[in-house]
Structures are given as structure tokens and as C-alpha cells.
Amino acid sequence: MRKFVLSMAFLAICTFVTAQNFTPMMPKGPSKDNYSKLFADVNYVGDNIESHNMDIYLPKSANGKSKVIILIYGSAWFANNAKMAPVTTIGIPLLDAGFAVATINHRSSPEAPWPAQIQDVKAAIRFIRAEADKYGLDNSFIGITGFSSGGHLSTFAGTTNGVKTLTSGNVTVDIEGNLGKYTSTSSNVDAVVDWFGPVDMLRFANGCTTPNDDKSPEAMLIGKKDPRAELDWDRVVSPLYYVDKADPEILILHGDKDNVVPCCQSINLKEAYDKAGVKAELVLVEGGGHGPVCFSEPYYKKMVEYFKKMSEGVKEPSYTLKSGDVVMTIDQSNGAKVTSLKLGDKELLAQHVPAKGWQNNVNDYGSTFWPSPQTDWNWPPIKTYDNAPYSVKAGKNCVTMTSGKDDKYPYIFIKEFKSEGNGAFAIKYTIKNASDKAVGVAPWEITRVPGAGVIFFDAPSIRPENVLPSEKKNGLTWLPFSEDKKENRKIFADAEGWLAFSNDGMLFVKQFDNITTEKAAPKEDEVEIYVNRGTTYIEIENQGAYEKIEPGKEISWTVRWILKPIDKSANQSLLKSTVKKYLK
């Protein structure tokens, strides 16, 4: 990729090089026949720098939210304002196929050396995921594609899902960065298409056997260093070395006559994916150069079909929040359930245990949220609220997930998860009435834990009596679990706005508004404990007040979670005093 052939890297785009920068003369973008709406020059960092602008195009066929593909131009990393280039080539077929496209600028290598370019890409991904609702995007699937150096950056994004830093020898680079306001949002991508990108700077020249020289674009990318003498820098700028089994699938397209980026780059990349056990498809285009022949209808179709296949039934990566030594995981694609709550390496919540026949209970794990009373919907839980995908808006130390509207039931659920630090979280549940009639409902949180340990709370009695073993001691009601019975059991109690669970050296406390039985939903109560047959899991349930919600109005209810270590031998007195210390 020598400087004298950079114009070829831009395909048919005319370019000129000055001593200061690399400036492409952009062709006109797609016509309005190709898109329904354009959001131009959206700054994904919030710094008003041109290098951090993107254009978002919605397809003509948009009916609701559109799944999105990020486009990255090629320029040998020399350009910082060429976002129009990929729209006029690979972008139009994607728009015609019903995808939204977000075409991004990134900082050039003369402007800032590596890893600035991949930090920009990841900031753009986070922005798109966090701001999806605002721009009519469906963030349950985010694909990425680019050509030449844009193929390099697209591939790098795919090989570093969930990775913050890379190290080779004495060189460590922060590839995630902290640009923009959505630093806690995931920068993961779900699928990658690489168009003839350079992926191995250790083996680029001389038939993919040696690094390039000090006049190459890679030299500028790594800070005007000679790649032949900076092998650690060559490695940390090469996505091929970071392929692992956790990566998304990739489609690679490369012309076998490419005299800018040799096709052995893509052949070696395919071998790396094969070795890692990750599905990768390599298409070597006969007679294809660095764009010519490759950029034609058969290969556009190949790209579109791949993204369509990958976007069907995709499972969105879960979101995590940290609070001290505690990590909460929320699954957007499965009812915005809390699927994990870990203190260090210890898991508090029950996890799904696959079984055969009726014993395979898909409702045996995590923490969920239902409308109360259950008599309004019976069983099973309403899919829209309990296990369908939610839309997501992520911020710093918080994430908000919103359900869709059910065809039968009138609610929209909004769940706001926030880290309070020191092992505490606040979960705010909002129920909105999306119908034209007033409805009565109470909020209901269901948290499943393993069938062991002890549950305790402040209540004068439980009903019905003698269903679960219990004792009244130290002013509290205690429910120890060690027996294995073959029937489902449930008790109800009017507690005092909190309940706790202790197991395996962990103390879990829930705190919520205190209500009386009279204010609970019909046939329900403030605290409910359900034990399934075999005691394989226990549901620790708490409910808020039953209220009438007028059309278009909403109610909100907040539950605080606290998870702390405690001595496994702690007696009732210590458990009680510790809980009281954590209650606000």
C-alpha cells in the first residue's frame, strides 16, 4: 500500500495529497430514491470535530425501526472526512435491502496515530446502540463493513468484541477508549464484511512474509515509525492476531489481482478464523483488483444475503453494570431479565438447568417483572414483557430498557437499572398505560435464587401457615431451605418494605415501598415466596401498590438491591443487624 497507489485505494474516487492531509473529492451520495430519511453530520462524540461525524440513512422500506450496518471508507487511514465514499458503493445495496446505514468519519493517521482510528469506530458503535430510538434504528443487530483500510477497521471491531486493551511486548494500546458519553455501552458488533482490507502488518510485503517499509501508510498509522523495526506495533495494529472463538462470523471479499492489498492478506485471515473455530467465508474474486470487479452486482448481493442471514434471530449481547465487587448482567433480548448477579466469582441468582419434557422449565432463572394480579393473565407469563426483546438506551453506570406494546395487554414496561456503588443497585420499574381505558395494576418483581440458604423479613405472620417451614425469632420471620418436596408451594406476607436472602457467604437485600395487604393487588401481597417442586429454585417476590392508571399515564416503583459478603456461619442476630445497616 505505497503512497503512489493511494488513489487506487479510493477506487473511482478522485483524490489529491497535500503535505498536510489526504482529501478526497467525494462523489454525490445516493439519491432520494434510495433512502427515506437522512440524518447528516451527526457527531457521535459530541466534540464538533469533523472526524467524528456520521451520516445515518434510513431505507425506503422502513416500517418501524431498521437494523443497521456501519460503513467505513478506505483511504489507507489518511482521510478524516470520506464518509460519502462507501454509501455510493456498498451502502446503496444495503439500503435497497431494507437496512439502515451509518457511514462514519474517523481521525486520519496524520491527525492522530493508532489506536485513535479504532477508538473512533467503537465510539460510533456505542453511540448508535445508545441513540438507536432517536434515529429509528433497531439496535438488536449492528453489522459493520468497509473497504481497504475501512475493511481493516471493520475486521478489527469484530475481532475485539469486549476487549479493552491489547498488548504485544512492551506496547499496550487502549482500543476501546473513552470518547463520547456512552462509555459503558457495548461496542460489540454482530457481523462483519471485510472488502480487501489489510489485516496483518507483520506479514504484508513480499508475498505476505515481511512488514512494509518506513514510507508505507502503516508507518504513518503507528506514529511515523518503521514497521520493519516495530514488530510489536505491527502486531497491535493487525486484527488477524486477535481472532478467537468469541468473535462474530465474517465474510471476506478480495480480488485475486489486487496490487494494493495482496489477496494473501485475506487468505491468511480466513486461516486464522478456521484455526479459532469461527465461521468465515472467503470469496476470491477472479480478475478483481482493489475495487474493480469486486464492486459489482454479484458481490453486493453476496454481502446483502450474508447480513440478512446474520440479522435473523440475532441475540443482542447482554449489558453489564458494576457496583463495587458486584456485577449485574441484563439480557435485552430476553425480557430485559437480570440473568446474573455476581459477587466476585460467586453467582447469587438461579441459572437455567436444561431438562427433558415438563421438567425443562424456561422460567427457572434470573429476575423478571410481571403485572399483578396474576389472575388478569394466568399462565404462562406474557411474552412481550417477560421474554421478548426490549429496546435499549445506555448511559454512564445505567441502562434503560423498554418493552414493546402487547397485542392483548395494554402496558409498556420501562426498566431503568442504575449502579449506586458499593454493591448496591436501584431498579426503577415504570408501567405505562398505552390503551384508551383506565387499567388497574401493581408492579411485581420476581427474583429466582437456588433452593438453599435462608430467606427472612419483618412480618407478623405468613399465609397459609405450615406450607413452608418457618420460625418467628429475633423479631423476624425466617424461612430456611433444605428439604426436597415434590410439589410447588407458595406463601404470602405483609412485610415492612424489605426482604433478605443469605446463602453461600452472600447476603442479598431488597428494599421497596412498604404497603399493607389492603393496598396490594387482589389475591396478592407485598411479599410472596414460591418454591418449586424439588426445591431447584426459589422465587423471592415483592409487589408494589395496586393502582388505577389512566390512559397515557404511568406509575413507577423502585427496588434497591444490595449484595454483600457475609460470614457463612453468621447467626440470625448478625444477619438482622447487618440488614438494618444497609437499609435506607
C-alpha positions in Angstrom: 0.0 0.0 0.0 2.5 2.6 -1.2 1.6 6.3 -1.3 1.7 6.4 -5.1 -1.2 4.0 -5.3 -3.4 5.5 -2.7 -5.8 6.8 -5.4 -6.5 3.1 -6.3 -7.5 2.5 -2.7 -10.3 5.0 -3.2 -11.5 3.1 -6.3 -13.0 5.6 -8.7 -12.9 8.4 -6.2 -10.5 11.2 -7.3 -8.0 12.3 -4.7 -5.2 14.6 -4.1 -2.5 14.6 -1.4 -1.1 17.6 0.2 1.7 18.0 2.7 -0.9 18.4 5.4 -3.6 15.8 4.8 -5.3 13.5 2.4 -8.5 15.0 1.0 -10.9 13.0 -1.2 -13.1 14.7 -3.8 -16.4 13.0 -2.9 -18.9 11.9 -5.4 -22.6 12.8 -4.8 -24.3 10.5 -2.4 -27.3 8.2 -3.0 -30.4 9.8 -4.5 -33.6 10.1 -2.5 -34.9 7.1 -4.4 -32.6 5.0 -2.2 -33.5 6.3 1.3 -36.4 7.7 3.2 -34.6 9.9 5.7 -31.1 11.3 6.2 -29.5 12.5 9.4 -26.4 14.3 8.2 -23.3 15.1 10.2 -24.4 13.6 13.4 -21.4 14.0 15.8 -21.0 10.7 17.7 -18.5 12.0 20.2 -20.1 15.4 21.0 -16.9 17.4 20.2 -18.0 19.1 16.9 -14.9 17.6 15.2 -15.4 16.7 11.6 -13.5 13.5 12.1 -16.3 12.4 14.4 -19.3 13.0 12.2 -21.5 10.3 10.7 -24.5 10.2 8.3 -27.4 7.9 9.0 -29.6 6.9 6.1 -32.9 5.1 6.7 -34.2 2.8 3.9 -37.2 3.5 1.8 -38.8 0.3 3.1 -38.5 1.4 6.7 -41.6 0.2 8.7 -40.7 0.9 12.3 -37.1 0.5 13.3 -34.4 -0.7 10.9 -31.4 -2.9 11.6 -28.2 -1.0 10.9 -24.9 -1.5 9.1 -21.9 0.7 9.8 -19.8 1.7 6.8 -16.2 2.7 6.9 -14.3 4.2 3.9 -10.9 3.2 2.6 -8.1 5.8 2.5 -5.0 4.0 3.8 -6.1 5.8 7.0 -5.1 9.2 5.5 -8.7 10.7 5.3 -10.9 12.1 8.0 -13.9 13.1 6.0 -14.7 10.5 3.4 -17.9 9.1 4.8 -19.7 9.6 1.5 -17.5 7.1 -0.3 -18.9 3.8 0.9 -22.5 4.9 0.6 -22.2 5.3 -3.1 -20.8 1.8 -3.5 -21.6 -0.8 -0.8 -24.2 1.4 1.0 -26.9 1.6 -1.7 -27.4 -2.2 -2.0 -27.9 -2.3 1.8 -30.4 0.5 1.8 -32.3 -1.2 -1.1 -32.4 -4.4 1.0 -34.0 -2.6 4.0 -31.0 -1.9 6.2 -30.3 1.5 7.7 -26.7 2.5 7.1 -24.5 4.7 9.3 -21.4 5.9 7.4 -18.7 7.3 9.7 -15.7 9.5 9.6 -12.7 8.7 11.8 -9.5 10.5 12.6 -6.7 10.2 10.0 -3.3 8.9 10.7 -1.6 12.3 10.2 -4.2 13.7 12.6 -3.7 11.0 15.3 -1.8 7.7 15.3 -3.2 4.3 16.3 -5.3 3.4 18.2 -7.3 6.6 17.5 -9.0 5.1 14.5 -10.4 2.0 16.2 -11.4 4.1 19.3 -13.4 6.3 16.9 -15.1 3.3 15.4 -16.0 1.8 18.8 -17.3 5.2 19.9 -19.6 5.3 16.9 -20.9 1.8 17.6 -21.7 2.8 21.2 -23.4 5.9 20.0 -25.6 4.0 17.5 -26.5 1.4 20.1 -27.4 4.1 22.8 -29.2 6.5 20.5 -31.0 3.9 18.3 -34.5 5.0 19.3 -33.8 8.6 18.4 -32.7 7.7 14.8 -35.2 5.0 14.1 -32.7 2.2 14.4 -33.1 -1.4 15.7 -30.0 -2.0 17.8 -30.7 -5.7 18.2 -28.4 -6.1 15.2 -25.4 -4.0 14.3 -23.3 -5.1 11.4 -20.1 -3.4 10.1 -18.4 -3.3 6.7 -15.7 -1.3 5.0 -13.2 -1.5 2.1 -9.4 -1.3 2.2 -8.4 0.4 5.4 -12.1 0.5 6.2 -12.1 -3.3 5.9 -9.2 -3.3 8.3 -11.1 -1.3 10.9 -14.3 -3.3 10.4 -12.4 -6.6 10.9 -10.7 -5.1 14.0 -14.1 -4.2 15.5 -15.2 -7.8 15.1 -12.1 -9.4 16.5 -12.1 -7.2 19.6 -15.7 -7.5 20.9 -15.5 -7.0 24.6 -11.7 -6.3 24.5 -10.4 -3.0 26.1 -6.6 -3.2 25.6 -4.1 -5.1 23.5 -0.5 -5.8 24.5 2.4 -7.1 22.5 5.8 -7.0 24.2 6.3 -3.5 25.7 3.5 -2.0 23.7 0.0 -1.7 25.2 -2.9 0.2 23.4 -6.3 1.1 24.7 -8.6 0.2 21.7 -11.9 0.9 23.5 -11.1 4.5 24.5 -13.4 6.8 26.4 -14.8 9.0 23.7 -18.4 10.3 24.0 -20.9 10.0 26.8 -21.8 6.3 26.3 -18.6 4.7 27.6 -20.4 2.0 29.5 -22.4 0.9 26.4 -21.3 -2.1 24.5 -19.2 -1.6 21.3 -19.8 -5.2 20.1 -20.8 -5.9 16.5 -22.8 -8.9 15.3 -21.4 -9.5 11.9 -18.5 -8.3 9.7 -18.0 -8.0 5.9 -14.4 -7.2 5.0 -13.7 -5.9 1.5 -10.0 -6.4 0.7 -8.7 -5.0 4.0 -5.1 -5.2 5.2 -5.1 -7.3 8.3 -1.5 -8.4 9.0 1.2 -5.7 9.2 3.8 -8.2 10.3 3.4 -10.1 7.0 2.4 -7.6 4.3 5.2 -7.1 1.7 7.0 -9.7 -0.4 4.0 -12.1 -0.7 2.8 -11.6 2.9 6.1 -12.5 4.5 7.6 -9.3 5.9 6.5 -5.8 7.1 6.2 -2.8 4.8 8.9 0.0 4.9 9.0 3.4 6.5 7.3 5.1 3.5 4.2 2.9 3.8 0.8 4.0 5.2 1.3 1.6 8.1 4.3 3.7 9.1 2.2 6.8 9.5 -0.5 4.8 11.2 1.8 3.7 14.0 3.2 7.1 14.6 5.8 7.6 11.8 7.7 4.5 12.9 9.4 2.0 10.6 7.2 -1.2 10.6 10.3 -3.3 10.0 11.8 -2.2 13.3 8.5 -2.1 15.3 7.1 -5.6 15.3 5.1 -5.1 18.5 3.4 -2.1 16.9 2.8 -4.1 13.8 1.0 -6.8 15.8 -1.3 -4.4 17.8 -2.5 -2.8 14.6 -3.2 -6.2 13.0 -6.7 -7.8 13.6 -5.6 -11.2 12.3 -3.7 -11.8 15.6 -6.8 -11.3 17.7 -9.2 -13.7 16.2 -10.8 -16.0 18.8 -13.8 -18.3 19.2 -15.9 -15.4 20.7 -15.8 -13.4 17.5 -18.8 -13.0 15.2 -18.8 -14.6 11.8 -17.1 -12.8 8.9 -17.5 -12.6 5.1 -14.3 -11.7 3.3 -14.2 -10.5 -0.3 -10.9 -9.9 -2.2 -9.8 -9.6 -5.8 -7.1 -12.1 -6.8 -5.4 -9.4 -8.9 -5.3 -6.7 -6.1 -2.0 -4.9 -6.4 -2.6 -2.6 -3.4 -3.5 -5.1 -0.7 -2.4 -8.6 -1.7 -5.1 -11.2 -1.5 -2.8 -13.4 0.7 -3.9 -11.0 3.5 -7.4 -12.3 3.2 -6.3 -15.9 2.7 -4.3 -15.7 5.9 -7.2 -14.1 7.7 -9.5 -17.0 6.7 -6.9 -19.5 8.0 -6.9 -17.6 11.4 -10.7 -17.9 11.7 -10.6 -21.6 10.7 -8.0 -22.2 13.4 -10.1 -20.4 16.0 -13.2 -22.4 15.1 -15.1 -19.3 13.9 -17.2 -19.5 10.7 -15.6 -17.4 7.9 -16.3 -17.3 4.2 -13.7 -16.1 1.8 -14.7 -15.1 -1.7 -11.7 -14.6 -4.0 -12.9 -12.5 -7.0 -11.4 -13.8 -10.2 -9.7 -10.9 -12.0 -10.7 -8.5 -9.2 -8.5 -5.5 -8.4 -8.6 -3.2 -5.4 -12.3 -2.4 -6.0 -12.8 -3.0 -9.8 -14.7 -6.2 -10.5 -15.2 -6.7 -6.7 -17.6 -3.8 -6.6 -20.3 -5.3 -8.8 -23.7 -6.8 -8.5 -22.9 -10.4 -7.7 -20.7 -9.4 -4.7 -23.1 -6.7 -3.5 -25.7 -9.5 -3.5 -23.4 -11.8 -1.5 -22.9 -9.1 1.1 -26.6 -8.4 1.4 -27.5 -12.0 1.7 -24.9 -12.5 4.4 -26.1 -9.6 6.5 -29.7 -10.7 6.1 -28.9 -14.2 7.3 -26.9 -12.9 10.2 -29.6 -10.4 11.3 -32.3 -13.0 11.5 -32.9 -14.1 15.1 -29.8 -12.4 16.3 -29.3 -12.4 20.1 -28.2 -9.0 21.4 -25.2 -9.0 23.7 -26.2 -8.6 27.4 -25.5 -5.4 29.3 -23.5 -5.3 32.5 -23.3 -2.9 35.4 -20.7 -2.9 38.1 -21.2 -1.8 41.7 -18.0 -2.4 43.7 -17.3 -6.1 43.5 -20.8 -6.9 42.2 -21.6 -7.3 38.5 -25.2 -7.3 37.3 -26.0 -8.7 33.8 -29.2 -7.8 32.0 -30.4 -9.6 28.8 -32.1 -7.2 26.5 -33.2 -9.9 24.1 -34.9 -11.9 26.8 -37.4 -9.6 28.5 -34.7 -7.4 30.0 -34.2 -10.0 32.7 -31.4 -9.8 35.2 -29.7 -13.1 34.3 -26.7 -12.8 36.6 -25.7 -11.1 39.8 -22.2 -12.0 40.9 -20.2 -11.1 43.9 -16.7 -11.8 42.7 -16.9 -15.3 41.2 -20.0 -16.3 43.2 -23.4 -16.3 41.4 -26.4 -15.3 43.5 -29.2 -15.9 41.1 -30.5 -19.3 39.9 -29.3 -20.3 36.5 -31.3 -22.3 33.9 -30.8 -26.1 34.1 -31.9 -27.8 30.8 -34.0 -30.9 31.4 -36.3 -33.2 29.4 -40.1 -32.9 29.0 -42.1 -31.0 31.6 -39.0 -30.6 33.8 -37.4 -28.2 31.3 -38.6 -25.0 32.9 -37.6 -22.0 30.9 -38.8 -19.8 33.8 -36.3 -21.2 36.4 -33.6 -18.5 36.5 -32.8 -14.8 36.8 -35.0 -11.9 37.8 -38.0 -10.7 35.9 -41.0 -8.3 36.2 -44.7 -9.0 35.7 -48.0 -7.1 36.0 -50.1 -8.1 39.1 -52.5 -9.6 39.8 -51.7 -12.9 38.0 -55.5 -13.6 37.7 -55.5 -11.0 34.9 -53.3 -13.2 32.7 -52.9 -16.6 34.4 -50.0 -18.6 32.8 -47.6 -18.5 31.1 -46.0 -15.1 31.6 -46.8 -12.5 28.9 -44.1 -12.9 26.2 -43.9 -9.2 25.3 -42.9 -8.3 28.8 -41.2 -11.5 30.1 -39.0 -12.8 27.2 -39.3 -10.7 24.1 -36.5 -8.2 23.2 -36.5 -4.7 24.7 -35.1 -1.6 23.2 -32.1 -0.1 25.0 -30.7 3.3 25.9 -27.4 3.0 27.9 -25.7 5.8 29.8 -22.9 6.0 32.4 -23.5 3.4 35.1 -27.0 2.9 34.0 -29.1 1.3 31.3 -32.8 1.7 30.4 -34.8 -1.0 28.6 -38.3 -0.5 27.1 -40.7 -3.3 26.1 -42.9 -3.3 23.0 -46.7 -3.0 23.2 -48.5 -6.3 23.5 -51.4 -7.0 21.2 -53.7 -8.1 24.1 -52.4 -6.3 27.2 -52.3 -2.5 27.5 -48.9 -1.9 29.1 -45.5 -0.7 28.1 -42.8 -1.6 30.6 -39.7 0.5 31.2 -36.9 -0.8 33.4 -34.1 1.5 34.5 -31.1 -0.2 36.0 -28.6 2.0 37.9 -25.4 1.3 39.8 -25.3 3.1 43.2 -21.8 1.8 44.0 -20.6 -0.3 46.9 -22.6 -3.4 45.9 -26.0 -1.6 45.5 -28.3 -1.1 42.5 -31.5 0.8 42.0 -34.1 -0.7 39.6 -36.9 1.6 38.6 -39.9 -0.1 37.0 -42.4 2.0 35.1 -45.7 0.7 33.8 -47.3 2.9 31.2 -51.0 2.5 30.1 -50.9 2.6 26.3 -54.6 1.9 25.9 -57.6 4.3 25.8 -59.1 2.9 29.0 -58.1 3.1 32.7 -56.5 -0.1 34.0 -55.7 -1.5 37.4 -52.2 -3.0 38.0 -49.5 -3.5 40.6 -45.7 -3.9 39.9 -44.3 -7.3 40.7 -40.6 -8.3 40.8 -39.7 -12.0 40.7 -36.1 -12.9 41.6 -35.1 -16.6 41.4 -32.3 -18.0 43.7 -31.0 -21.5 44.2 -33.0 -23.8 46.5 -30.8 -23.3 49.6 -30.0 -20.8 52.3 -32.4 -18.8 54.3 -35.0 -16.0 53.5 -36.0 -13.6 56.2 -38.2 -10.5 56.5 -40.2 -8.5 59.1 -43.7 -9.8 59.1 -46.0 -10.8 61.9 -47.2 -13.9 60.1 -47.3 -15.8 56.8 -50.2 -17.3 55.0 -51.1 -20.1 54.5 -49.4 -21.5 57.6 -47.5 -24.8 57.6 -46.8 -24.7 53.8 -43.2 -23.8 54.2 -41.1 -24.4 57.3 -40.6 -21.1 59.2 -39.9 -19.7 62.6 -40.5 -16.3 64.3 -37.4 -15.3 66.1 -35.4 -12.0 66.8 -38.5 -10.1 65.7 -38.3 -11.5 62.1 -39.8 -14.4 60.1 -37.2 -16.9 58.9 -37.6 -19.5 56.1 -34.7 -22.0 55.9 -34.5 -24.2 52.9 -33.0 -27.7 53.0 -35.9 -30.1 52.2 -36.8 -31.6 48.9 -40.6 -31.9 48.3 -42.3 -32.9 45.1 -44.9 -30.1 45.0 -45.0 -26.4 44.3 -45.6 -24.2 47.3 -46.2 -20.5 47.9 -46.7 -18.2 50.9 -47.8 -14.6 51.2 -46.8 -12.0 53.8 -47.4 -8.3 54.7 -43.8 -7.3 55.4 -42.2 -4.0 56.2 -40.7 -2.9 52.8 -37.7 -5.3 52.7 -36.7 -8.9 52.5 -33.4 -10.7 52.5 -31.7 -13.9 51.4 -28.5 -15.4 52.7 -26.6 -18.2 51.0 -23.0 -19.4 50.4 -21.4 -16.4 52.2 -23.6 -13.8 50.4 -26.3 -11.5 51.8 -28.8 -10.2 49.3 -31.3 -7.5 50.4 -34.2 -6.0 48.6 -35.8 -2.7 49.7 -39.0 -1.2 48.4 -42.0 0.9 49.4 -43.8 -0.6 52.3 -47.5 -1.3 51.6 -50.3 -3.0 53.6 -52.2 -6.0 52.4 -55.2 -3.8 51.6 -53.1 -1.8 49.1 -51.9 -5.0 47.3 -53.4 -6.3 44.1 -56.4 -8.7 44.5 -55.3 -12.1 46.0 -51.7 -10.9 46.2 -49.5 -9.4 48.9 -46.3 -7.3 49.5 -44.0 -10.3 49.8 -44.5 -13.7 48.2 -42.2 -16.7 48.3 -42.6 -19.5 45.8 -40.7 -22.8 46.0 -40.9 -25.2 43.0 -41.2 -28.9 43.2 -37.8 -30.4 44.1 -36.7 -27.0 45.5 -34.4 -26.5 42.5 -35.1 -22.8 42.7 -37.0 -20.3 44.9 -38.7 -17.1 43.8 -38.3 -14.1 46.1 -41.1 -11.9 45.1 -42.2 -8.4 46.1 -45.0 -6.2 44.9 -46.0 -2.5 45.0 -49.4 -0.9 45.5 -52.3 -1.7 43.2 -53.3 1.5 41.3 -55.6 2.6 38.5 -53.7 4.1 35.6 -55.5 6.5 33.3 -54.9 6.3 29.5 -51.4 7.6 28.6 -50.4 7.8 32.2 -47.8 5.7 34.1 -46.8 4.6 37.6 -43.2 4.0 38.8 -41.8 1.8 41.5 -38.2 1.5 42.6 -36.5 -1.5 44.2 -33.0 -1.3 45.7 -30.7 -4.4 45.6 -27.8 -4.8 47.9 -25.4 -7.7 47.6 -22.6 -8.1 50.3 -20.3 -10.8 51.6 -21.1 -12.2 55.0 -19.6 -15.0 57.1 -21.2 -18.3 56.2 -21.6 -19.1 59.9 -23.5 -15.8 60.6 -26.3 -16.3 63.1 -29.7 -14.7 63.0 -28.7 -11.8 65.2 -25.8 -10.9 62.9 -27.9 -11.3 59.8 -30.6 -9.0 61.2 -28.2 -6.3 62.4 -26.3 -6.3 59.0 -29.5 -5.9 57.0 -30.7 -3.0 59.1 -27.3 -1.3 58.5 -27.9 -1.4 54.7 -31.5 -0.2 54.6 -32.1 3.4 53.8 
